[in-house]
């Protein structure tokens, strides 16, 4: 999902390069540059939520820390945000592929 959007997810230079390379293969030159900045895309709600944002959303919807959650993600994506998410929800089981 993240690779198919034109959004930046705060993973640093290595993640930006990996996503750019993947997007070039997927989009095959059809979309070389987006007309919107990352901030504009996020503000318009066009970016997938980060694990931290999902945790805040679940809290707002009334889910408590005892709720059992399953999180599937690539093992290196959002590492610093996964910690925040699993800290909020101790019953979170991760599956990384």
Secondary structure, 3 states (H helix, E strand, C coil): CCCCCCCCCCCHHHHHHHHHHHHHHHHCCCCCCCCCCHHHHHHCCCCCCCHHHHHHHHHHCCCCCCCCEEEEECCCCCHHHHHHHHHHCCCEEEEEC
